[in-house]
Amino acid sequence: MSLKVKRNDPCPCGSGKKYKRCCLHAAREAQVASAKRREGVQKSLGWLNKHHAPQIENWVERVWLEGLTEQERAGIATADARIRGIHDVNLLEQLIAEGTFSDIEASPLQLILETDELALDDEQRDFLTQLGHRPLRLYRVTACSPGNSFSVCDVLDGGDQITIMDAYASRMLEDGDIIGLRLLHTPQGWESSGAIYHIPEEFVDDLVAQLQQAEQHEYGWKLVRYWLRLVAAHV
């Protein structure tokens, strides 16, 4: 069993500095920066809801719930409260990342970035801008340090392992979990957008087969709708 590093101990990275002055300090700075970026997203969603609530409601019915039966919609509405909370985060993230309004030429993301009311700083604007460019992908969790970080590899493409510093999400995950994520690059490294689509192991092969047949522009939405049907079935 490994011992917990104390604040005044030498930093495990080998820098020669105390832990509190080295990696612990860097980790806390990263958490503060991440919280500020997330604050920009929350401010943007609040502004969007204040000015475009009818358009959001229309988008949910027209796009987010497209193709779902009344029974499936009822299943989502009656899902466990925790799952409903994840559903709402995923919905709003997808609205900003890939949403369009039927009666406004500008996308929700464009409206957010063009308004002066939000007074977003450069990092917040960059984080939001990346939402519109970074794809939603399916990943396998390859390592997890609860309360600190987790690492993933792309299920379809493989590639290098990516480590995400995320105290909250790392407590939700275990090695081997299959999850949909949109990863954004920040000055502190890779970060999840906040949306997470957990796929139970028994459904992974079916989803992967569908994603392999999908066009690039269809990939994200196919993953979203597959997950929505799992939520509707209370899986």
C-alpha positions in Angstrom: 0.0 0.0 0.0 1.4 3.4 -1.0 1.7 6.1 1.5 0.0 9.4 1.0 2.5 12.2 0.2 2.4 15.0 2.8 2.6 18.7 2.1 6.1 19.1 3.4 7.5 15.8 2.0 9.9 15.9 -1.0 7.9 16.0 -4.2 7.6 12.5 -5.8 8.5 14.0 -9.2 12.1 14.4 -8.1 12.4 18.1 -8.5 13.9 18.5 -5.0 11.2 20.9 -3.9 8.6 20.2 -1.2 5.4 18.6 -2.5 3.3 21.7 -1.5 5.6 23.9 -3.6 5.7 21.6 -6.6 3.1 19.2 -7.9 0.5 19.9 -5.2 0.7 23.6 -6.1 0.5 22.9 -9.8 -2.5 20.6 -9.3 -4.3 23.3 -7.3 -3.5 25.9 -10.0 -4.9 23.6 -12.6 -8.1 23.1 -10.6 -8.6 26.8 -10.3 -8.0 27.4 -14.0 -10.4 24.5 -14.9 -13.1 26.0 -12.6 -12.8 29.3 -14.3 -13.2 27.8 -17.7 -16.3 25.9 -16.5 -17.6 29.1 -15.1 -17.5 30.6 -18.6 -19.6 27.7 -19.9 -22.2 28.1 -17.1 -22.4 31.9 -17.7 -22.8 31.3 -21.4 -25.6 28.8 -20.8 -27.4 31.2 -18.5 -27.2 33.9 -21.0 -28.4 31.6 -23.8 -31.4 30.5 -21.7 -32.2 34.1 -20.9 -32.3 35.3 -24.5 -33.2 32.2 -26.4 -35.3 29.9 -24.2 -37.9 29.2 -26.9 -35.2 28.2 -29.4 -33.6 25.9 -26.9 -36.9 24.2 -26.2 -37.5 23.8 -30.0 -34.0 22.3 -30.4 -34.6 19.8 -27.7 -37.8 18.6 -29.4 -36.5 18.9 -33.0 -33.0 17.6 -32.6 -32.1 16.1 -29.2 -35.1 13.9 -29.0 -35.4 13.2 -32.7 -36.4 9.7 -33.6 -37.3 8.7 -30.0 -40.8 7.2 -29.3 -43.1 8.6 -26.7 -42.3 5.6 -24.5 -38.5 6.3 -24.8 -39.1 10.0 -24.0 -41.1 9.0 -21.0 -38.2 6.6 -20.0 -35.7 9.5 -20.1 -38.1 11.7 -18.0 -38.4 9.0 -15.3 -34.8 8.0 -15.2 -32.8 8.0 -11.9 -32.1 11.6 -10.7 -28.4 11.1 -11.0 -28.7 9.9 -14.6 -31.1 12.8 -15.3 -28.4 15.2 -14.1 -25.8 13.7 -16.4 -28.4 13.8 -19.2 -29.0 17.5 -18.7 -25.3 18.3 -18.7 -24.8 16.2 -21.9 -27.8 17.9 -23.6 -26.5 21.4 -22.9 -22.9 20.6 -23.9 -24.2 19.2 -27.2 -26.3 22.3 -27.7 -23.3 24.5 -27.5 -20.9 22.2 -29.4 -23.1 21.2 -32.4 -26.5 22.8 -31.9 -28.3 25.0 -34.5 -31.5 27.0 -34.2 -34.1 26.7 -36.9 -35.1 30.4 -36.9 -31.7 32.0 -36.3 -28.8 31.9 -38.7 -26.1 32.0 -36.1 -25.5 28.9 -34.0 -25.8 28.9 -30.2 -22.0 29.0 -30.0 -21.7 31.9 -32.4 -24.3 33.8 -30.4 -22.3 33.3 -27.2 -19.0 34.3 -28.7 -20.4 37.4 -30.5 -22.1 38.9 -27.5 -20.2 41.5 -25.3 -22.5 40.9 -22.3 -20.6 37.8 -21.0 -17.2 39.5 -20.9 -15.4 36.1 -21.3 -11.7 36.0 -20.9 -9.4 34.5 -23.6 -9.2 31.1 -21.9 -12.9 30.9 -21.5 -13.5 31.9 -25.2 -10.9 29.3 -26.4 -12.5 26.6 -24.3 -15.9 27.4 -25.8 -14.5 27.7 -29.3 -13.0 24.2 -29.0 -16.4 22.8 -28.2 -17.4 23.5 -31.8 -14.3 21.8 -33.2 -13.4 18.9 -31.0 -15.3 15.7 -31.8 -17.2 13.5 -29.4 -15.4 10.2 -29.3 -15.7 6.8 -27.6 -12.9 6.0 -25.2 -11.8 3.1 -22.9 -10.6 4.1 -19.4 -7.1 2.6 -19.1 -6.1 4.0 -15.7 -7.9 5.8 -12.9 -6.7 7.6 -9.8 -9.9 8.6 -7.9 -10.0 12.2 -6.9 -7.1 13.1 -9.2 -7.1 11.9 -12.8 -8.0 9.2 -15.3 -6.5 8.1 -18.6 -8.2 6.9 -21.8 -7.5 5.5 -25.3 -9.8 5.9 -28.3 -11.8 2.7 -28.7 -11.9 2.8 -32.5 -8.5 4.4 -33.4 -6.3 3.3 -30.5 -3.5 5.8 -30.4 -1.6 7.3 -27.4 -3.0 7.2 -23.9 -4.4 10.6 -22.8 -4.5 11.6 -19.2 -7.2 14.0 -17.9 -6.8 15.7 -14.6 -10.4 15.7 -13.2 -11.1 15.1 -9.5 -14.8 14.7 -10.0 -15.0 12.4 -13.1 -12.2 10.3 -11.8 -14.4 9.3 -8.8 -17.1 8.1 -11.2 -14.9 5.9 -13.3 -13.1 2.5 -13.2 -10.5 0.9 -15.3 -12.1 -0.6 -18.4 -15.1 1.7 -18.5 -16.3 2.7 -21.9 -17.3 6.4 -22.2 -18.1 9.0 -24.7 -16.1 12.3 -24.2 -15.3 15.5 -25.9 -11.7 16.3 -25.0 -10.4 19.9 -25.2 -6.8 21.1 -24.9 -5.9 23.6 -22.3 -2.7 25.2 -21.0 -2.7 22.6 -18.2 -3.3 19.7 -20.6 -6.3 17.7 -21.8 -9.6 18.3 -20.2 -13.1 16.9 -20.6 -15.8 19.3 -21.8 -18.0 18.0 -18.9 -20.3 15.7 -20.9 -19.9 11.9 -20.3 -21.7 9.1 -22.0 -21.2 5.8 -20.1 -21.8 2.7 -22.2 -22.3 -0.6 -20.3 -19.9 -3.3 -21.5 -22.6 -5.6 -22.9 -23.6 -2.8 -25.4 -20.1 -1.8 -26.5 -19.7 -4.2 -29.5 -23.0 -3.2 -31.0 -22.2 0.5 -30.6 -18.7 0.1 -32.0 -20.1 -1.7 -35.1 -22.5 1.2 -35.7 -19.8 3.8 -35.2 -17.5 2.0 -37.6 -20.1 2.3 -40.3 -20.9 5.9 -39.6 -19.7 8.8 -41.6 -17.4 11.2 -39.7 -20.1 13.9 -39.4 -22.6 11.2 -38.1 -20.3 9.7 -35.4 -21.1 12.1 -32.5 -24.8 12.1 -32.9 -24.9 8.3 -33.4 -23.1 7.9 -30.0 -25.5 10.4 -28.4 -28.7 8.7 -29.7 -27.5 5.3 -28.7 -26.8 6.5 -25.2 -30.2 8.2 -25.0 -31.9 4.9 -25.8 -30.0 3.3 -23.0 -31.1 6.0 -20.6 -34.7 5.6 -21.8 -34.5 1.8 -21.1 -33.1 2.5 -17.6 -30.1 0.4 -18.4 
